[in-house]
């Protein structure tokens, strides 16, 4: 699974609150690639809850 945070990100923290093992907030959301495997369900949930659709999951 590939996870990308696009430039729509407003650093609201929704993704981090849903899946803090993968997402952290700096200037915008940052993906911890090493933790994506095994956390696919919460990554998808974080993408679904993003208010600006900034998380792209492939």
Secondary structure, 3 states (H helix, E strand, C coil): CCEEECCCCCCCCHHHHHCCCCEEECCCEEECHHHCCCCHHHHHHHHHHCCCCCEEEC
